[in-house]
Amino acid sequence: MGYTVAIDVGGTFTDFVASDGSELFTGKVSSRPNDEAAAVLEAVDAIAAHFGRDAAGLLKETDFVILGTTVVTNAMLEYDGVPTGLITTKGFRDTLELRRGYREDLFDLSLPAPHPIVRRRFRKGVTERVDYAGRVVTPLDEDEVRTAVRELKAAGIESIAVCLLFSFVNDAHERRIAEIIAEDYPECFVTLSCDVLPQVREFERVSTTVVNAYTSPLLKNYLHRLDVGLRDAGFSGSLLVVQSNGGIMDVGYSAEHGVDAVLSGPAGGVVAAVAVGERSGYRNIITADMGGTSYDVCLIHDGKPQVGVENWISRYRVAVPLVDIHTIGAGGGSIAWVDDAGALRVGPESAGATPGPACYGRGGTRPTVTDANLVLGYMDPDRFMGGKMALDRGAAVAALEKHVAQPMGISPTDAAIGVFRIANSGMSNALRYVSVSRGRDPRDYALMAFGGAGAIHAGVQAADLGIKTVLVPRNASVLSAFGGMVADFKVSRVQTFLRSMEAVGAEELSATFLAMQEEAERLLPATASVRLERYLDLRYEGQVQEVIVALNTRTRRISAVNLSRAVRDFHDQHETLFGHKRPDQPVQIVSVRLEMTGLRHMDNLSVPRKFAQEDPADALVGTRPAYFEGRGFIEAPIYDGALIEPGYVIAGPAVIHEPGTTIVICDGQEAMLDQHETYVVEVVN
């Protein structure tokens, strides 16, 4: 068995996990905002040095490099994709801009329109028409298509999205347009809606298709450069990319499906949380990933993360299946500022990796959450990143003094407390969003905190929401990279299938799923075992939203019993989500979904350790003034995480310094490191 390397590129740091089959090595390097590949290669150098190899020698014996990337995310956040055009049915080029009349804030009359990632003059309508049943009503006017392609080429368009009415029923016209583009403009990147999202609802389909066209060429070029760079350095294995559905796919697939990698990095953390939670005996978890720029949360129920199809990325709808991650701008680098009304705000603007928080000493002068945490005594300026980077407390105090304390007429310490409280409030609201607002009680879940700063704030959030248990993996600061290490290959497919449940034929439905299954099998590598999951998008007739319901069957054939159970489960899920159900109301299928997983069996990366004594005295290294709500500043016991053994019990208030993260144990809480290297913090509310 060769090496496996998993790398997650974040906004501030690039995290890595490497395995030689017997040892896991973790670490991080600074991200390069304008050159992700350079940070990846720097991570490879660090891994090679640890294993006593040069980079070429290590890469030659590496089977897999697994990448979580922010290329697509950044392209959408910064509106920095390639020049993109759209070819659609004549008369429907403004669907992208009309957005079904959707507005993020109905009462904000000054709300600007979204940034146009495809300007109106580059949206071309062509004569053609297919009806709802897939019948060709008006043939495709190929001369108009060629004219549109020539105009887009002359305008410097590098990528074209094609989205025609009812192409999810009959894709012949879209396929022919792709052939014409290949003839007249072969170097152009082409995205067809029938490939990306063959599903009913015009706006969702065109928006998702355009996002793919806008971002995929960037991802394709980046992956090509990285692949060439790795292979020039001696790599002969497979380069894989973490997908937003929580799986991994090869570089060839990923380069053509940028929209499937829009949440590549955060999805890795959720995958890891499932694996870590299973080992420690927790299947109901709310994840809280606090990195340098964002705070990402996701609900995992019964060992499965919630999957969303109603996501918005930078005000554009992305309707492909994504791990349902809710993100707010509340990372360690989120900037604290005072608004025109004199109120303290935190985020969403971030200091990023450069210049970073003021305490980093890289030229940053504005205060961040990290600066506040340092001033409040939670962080040791000499232990950051395992002692590889020193923090400047004086710079943090000066930044808080200038930008928060003086404008508000308070002390820098009170300013830090205010930043801490406001950041925690926003994070708690994010946790409520993925739980309470979706019919789940957060008290029924454990909170898993990871990312470099997540465990500093988790104890306060747990007490706020009534959560009884907090889980902090020992490798919390690199958990998203670890998720890439343990992720399986996964293909998600959806197809519109509008039928009444009373009229649907089990044989017809079975045939549809079988065709989707055969397509998914072609995309997966040969693997020893495959897991197949099938779902139905169901609704009451007349509704406009659906509920995704698992279709439980052990065979390829779907029976009437399977369908009856799906209807029963739909009623129950509808009641959980919306507070009511109507068993006497007719039920309708809108779409069918399939998820095929190629299992990699990476559950042998750690061996349970034996418990030691409960007394943690061996790990106590001193005390330090630290702030705790209700008690103010106290001399808090400080523990060195590297000296903590499984079974040690640490009562709060206390602070634990692991090499990559800091864990704050609040008053009335108690932490124990379990045999799987996860801190289990019990909360008394």
ABEGO torsion letter per residue (X at the ends): XBBBBBBBBBAABBBBBBBAGABBBBEBBBBBAABAAAAAAAAAAAAAAAAGBBAAAAAAABABBBBBBAAAAAAAAAGABBBBBBBBBBGAAAAAAAGGGBBABAABAABBBBBBABBAAABBBBBEBBBAAGBBABBBBAAAAAAAAAAAAAAGBABBBBBBBGAAABAAAAAAAAAAAAAABAABBBBBAAAABBBBEAAAAAAAAAAAAAAAAAAAAAAAAAAAAAAAAGBABBBBBBBAAGBBBBAAAAAABAAAAAAAAAAAAAAAAAAAAAAAGBABBBBBBBBAABBBBBBBBGGBBBBBAABBBGGBBBABBBBBBBBBBBBAABBBBBBAAGBBBBOABBAEAOAEBAAAGAGBABBBAAAAAAAAGABBAAABGGGABBBBAAAAAAAAAAAAAAAAGBBAAAAAAAAAAAAAAAAAAAAAAAAAAAGBBAAABBBBBBEAAAAAAAAAAAAAAGBABBBBBAAAAAAAAAAAAABBBBBBBBBBBBBBAAABBAAAAAAAAAAAAAAAAAABBBBABBBBBBBBBBBBBGBABBBBBBBBBABABBBAAAAAAAAAAAAAAAAAAAGBBBAABBBBBABBBBBBBBBAGAAAABBBBBBBBABAAAABAEBBBBBBBGAEBBBBBBBBAAABBBGBBBBOBBBBBBAABBBBBBBGBBBBBBAAGBBBBBBBX
